[in-house]
Amino acid sequence: MTFFSYLFRHKKDNYTAIGLSICLVLWYVFMNLPFVTYIKDHAAGLMPHSPFYGAPFTLNLFNFDPSMEYGPENISIIHPFINFLTSPLTTMIGSANLPYLLIQSVLNALSAALVYYIVRRSGAGWLLSFVTAAFFGISSYTLFTAFIPDSYAYAQFMIILSAAYLHYCRLTNRYAVMPNASLALINFGITSTNVATFAGALLISLFDRRWKDAFKRFILIILAFLGMVIIVTLLQHLLFSGKSWIANVFSSVQNGALSYVSPFSFEHHSRVFYMLFVSPILSPELAMIDPGIAAFVTNLAKPYPIHVHIVGIGMLILAILSFIKGIRSRDTWAFAIYILFAILLHIIVGFGLATYAYDLYLYAGHYLFAVFVLAALFIAKTKNLRIQQALTGIMILFLLITLVNNIVLHGQTLEYIQMTYDTVFKNIEK
């Protein structure tokens, strides 16, 4: 059985995935087109306040950096090979933001479709798989990353595709070297830290084999990956006028990574768990906290509404129960590794806590899909049919609450941005 036959072997699932993807693309475009239109129509007023080096995307939302618009010069250890993608895109697209909305809407919709396939191939029924994928698809993070031209939509798609491929590997107990090495390369190329979660999920997936065989296979894949990195780095050096990600490793680490690290303090960072695991699902209210960089970020001065507590904590409880129930399962650990790495990176290491009030790197849910998958697996593996149906009903209710919340907050966000530029920034200009 090939990976594609593993994914696409049932027509009903394919029709569901296609239908879901089309609906999500249309929804992303409908919800985000007013933002893109506003940026285009008010370019002259927005550009002087944009901190993004003249990039056409001028709204500073959650401190997402429109790195896709920086072109071939955008090379760093954080995004080592992203310029292989940004160079042709900026050449073809120019200064327009609409094409990024279309491309990233498709990517995020496909990410949701992959979540459907993962949950379905894990043994869940059609309804639960569909609800989980749709719920993930209408989450705040996927809605915003559908139009902000940052690397997140591309990184998320590759992470979920890799998770689906590793699920296929566990199912068939076959771990081909080149496909896995290629996935590691692409994950690394888009965002370097993502290779850590892929390697962790790969190693966990190999645990079912004898230790000697598993370690040998893992080393072969890593060596193939490193060989590919060397080849692509040389190619990057040749194609981009002698520039490569290695040239600025130390400056990138110092300026783009270590400067954002701070020790965790519950007194100062009490909302970090909500910022990491709840706000990417249910859109928070925003506030403009820094006129110097026009930063629109989570309004930490306002308490979260009761429905946000219920849905957010409810999803986390389901994911935690799934982890506890399946703690001896490779599938459970292979998905949980994404969440555990986020906790390690942002809570234990403290990456992003130095800019806590700015949302920087905290509203960055590469791990978000794993929360949905684990929650769905807990429901699917509940043996009591009535409890399973009740939990599925709760998931549907959570989906509807989140949908209404995100539609309302998305509209309010644009209204707040317009009001801020019409009042605060005009007064500054005077």
URWOQUI-V47110 format. One record per backbone hydrogen bond with DSSP energy under -1.0 kcal/mol. CO is the residue of the C=O (numbers start at 0). NH is the residue of the N-H. E is the energy in kcal/mol with one decimal. If there is no record, write none. Layout:
# URWOQUI-V47110
((CO;NH;E) (CO;NH;E))
This chain:
# URWOQUI-V47110
((1;5;-2.1) (2;6;-2.0) (3;7;-3.1) (9;13;-1.9) (10;14;-2.9) (11;15;-2.2) (12;16;-2.7) (13;17;-2.6) (14;18;-2.7) (15;19;-2.8) (16;20;-2.3) (17;21;-2.5) (18;22;-2.3) (19;23;-2.4) (20;24;-2.6) (21;25;-2.3) (22;26;-2.1) (23;27;-3.1) (24;28;-2.4) (25;29;-2.6) (26;30;-2.7) (27;31;-2.2) (28;32;-2.3) (31;35;-1.9) (32;36;-2.8) (33;37;-2.2) (34;38;-2.4) (35;39;-2.0) (36;40;-2.9) (37;41;-1.7) (41;45;-2.2) (42;46;-2.5) (45;48;-1.5) (46;49;-1.4) (51;54;-2.0) (58;60;-1.2) (59;295;-2.8) (60;63;-2.5) (64;66;-3.3) (65;68;-1.9) (66;69;-1.5) (70;73;-1.7) (72;74;-1.9) (77;191;-2.2) (80;83;-1.6) (81;84;-1.6) (81;85;-2.6) (82;86;-1.9) (84;88;-1.6) (85;89;-2.8) (86;90;-1.6) (87;91;-2.4) (88;92;-3.1) (89;93;-1.7) (96;100;-1.6) (97;101;-2.1) (98;102;-2.8) (99;103;-2.8) (100;104;-1.8) (101;105;-1.8) (102;106;-2.1) (103;107;-2.6) (104;108;-2.1) (105;109;-2.5) (106;110;-2.1) (107;111;-1.9) (108;112;-2.1) (109;113;-2.3) (110;114;-1.9) (111;115;-2.0) (112;116;-2.2) (113;117;-2.7) (114;118;-2.5) (115;119;-2.7) (116;120;-3.0) (118;123;-1.8) (119;122;-1.6) (124;128;-2.1) (125;129;-2.5) (126;130;-2.8) (127;131;-2.4) (128;132;-2.2) (129;133;-2.8) (130;134;-2.7) (131;135;-2.5) (132;136;-2.4) (133;137;-1.7) (135;138;-1.3) (138;142;-1.9) (139;143;-2.6) (140;144;-2.4) (143;146;-1.5) (143;147;-1.8) (147;149;-2.9) (148;67;-2.3) (150;154;-2.7) (151;155;-3.1) (152;156;-1.9) (153;157;-1.9) (154;158;-2.4) (155;159;-2.5) (156;160;-2.5) (157;161;-2.5) (158;162;-2.2) (159;163;-2.3) (160;164;-2.3) (161;165;-2.5) (162;166;-1.8) (163;167;-1.9) (164;168;-2.2) (165;169;-2.4) (166;170;-2.0) (167;171;-2.3) (168;172;-1.9) (168;173;-1.1) (175;179;-1.3) (176;180;-2.7) (177;181;-2.6) (178;182;-2.2) (179;183;-2.2) (180;184;-2.2) (181;185;-2.4) (182;186;-2.5) (183;187;-2.5) (184;188;-2.8) (185;189;-2.0) (186;190;-2.1) (188;80;-1.7) (190;193;-1.8) (191;194;-1.5) (192;195;-1.3) (193;197;-1.8) (194;198;-2.6) (195;199;-2.3) (196;200;-2.6) (197;201;-2.6) (198;202;-2.6) (199;203;-2.3) (200;204;-2.1) (201;205;-1.6) (203;206;-1.3) (205;208;-2.0) (209;213;-3.3) (210;214;-2.8) (211;215;-2.1) (212;216;-2.5) (213;217;-2.5) (214;218;-2.5) (215;219;-2.2) (216;220;-2.2) (217;221;-2.4) (218;222;-2.8) (219;223;-2.3) (220;224;-2.4) (221;225;-2.7) (222;226;-2.3) (223;227;-2.2) (224;228;-2.3) (225;229;-2.1) (226;230;-2.1) (227;231;-2.9) (228;232;-2.4) (229;233;-2.2) (230;234;-2.2) (231;235;-2.6) (232;236;-2.4) (233;237;-2.0) (234;238;-2.6) (235;239;-2.2) (236;241;-2.4) (239;242;-1.6) (243;246;-1.0) (245;248;-1.5) (247;251;-2.4) (248;252;-2.4) (249;253;-2.2) (250;254;-2.9) (251;255;-2.7) (252;257;-3.2) (256;259;-1.8) (257;260;-1.5) (259;351;-1.9) (259;353;-2.0) (264;268;-3.3) (268;271;-1.8) (270;274;-2.5) (271;275;-2.2) (272;276;-2.6) (273;277;-2.0) (273;278;-3.0) (277;280;-1.8) (277;281;-2.6) (279;140;-3.0) (280;139;-1.7) (284;298;-3.0) (286;296;-2.7) (289;292;-1.2) (289;294;-1.6) (294;288;-2.0) (295;61;-2.9) (296;286;-2.7) (297;299;-1.4) (298;301;-1.2) (304;308;-1.6) (305;309;-2.4) (306;310;-2.4) (307;311;-2.5) (308;312;-2.3) (309;313;-1.9) (310;314;-2.4) (311;315;-1.9) (312;316;-2.6) (313;317;-2.1) (314;318;-2.2) (315;319;-2.7) (316;320;-2.8) (317;321;-2.1) (318;322;-2.1) (319;323;-2.5) (320;324;-2.8) (321;325;-2.3) (323;326;-1.1) (325;328;-2.5) (328;332;-1.8) (329;333;-2.9) (330;334;-1.7) (331;335;-2.7) (332;336;-1.8) (334;337;-1.2) (335;339;-2.9) (336;340;-2.2) (337;341;-1.5) (338;342;-2.1) (339;343;-2.5) (340;344;-3.1) (341;345;-2.7) (342;346;-2.1) (342;347;-1.9) (343;348;-3.0) (344;350;-2.8) (349;261;-1.5) (349;352;-1.7) (352;355;-1.4) (354;357;-1.8) (355;358;-1.6) (358;361;-2.0) (358;362;-1.7) (361;363;-1.4) (363;365;-2.3) (364;367;-1.3) (366;369;-1.1) (367;371;-1.3) (368;372;-2.6) (369;373;-2.6) (370;374;-2.1) (371;375;-2.4) (372;376;-2.4) (373;377;-2.1) (374;378;-1.7) (375;379;-2.9) (376;380;-1.9) (378;381;-1.3) (383;387;-2.4) (384;388;-2.6) (385;389;-2.4) (386;390;-2.7) (387;391;-2.1) (388;392;-2.2) (389;393;-2.0) (390;394;-2.2) (391;395;-2.1) (392;396;-2.2) (393;397;-2.9) (394;398;-2.5) (395;399;-2.3) (396;400;-2.5) (397;401;-2.6) (398;402;-2.6) (399;403;-2.3) (400;404;-2.6) (401;405;-2.9) (402;406;-2.2) (403;407;-2.5) (404;408;-2.8) (405;409;-1.9) (406;410;-1.8) (407;411;-2.3) (408;412;-2.4) (409;413;-1.7) (410;414;-2.0) (411;415;-2.6) (412;416;-2.4) (413;417;-2.6) (414;418;-2.5) (415;419;-2.5) (416;420;-2.4) (417;421;-2.1) (418;422;-1.3) (419;424;-1.7) (422;426;-2.1) (423;427;-1.8) (424;428;-2.2) (425;429;-1.4))
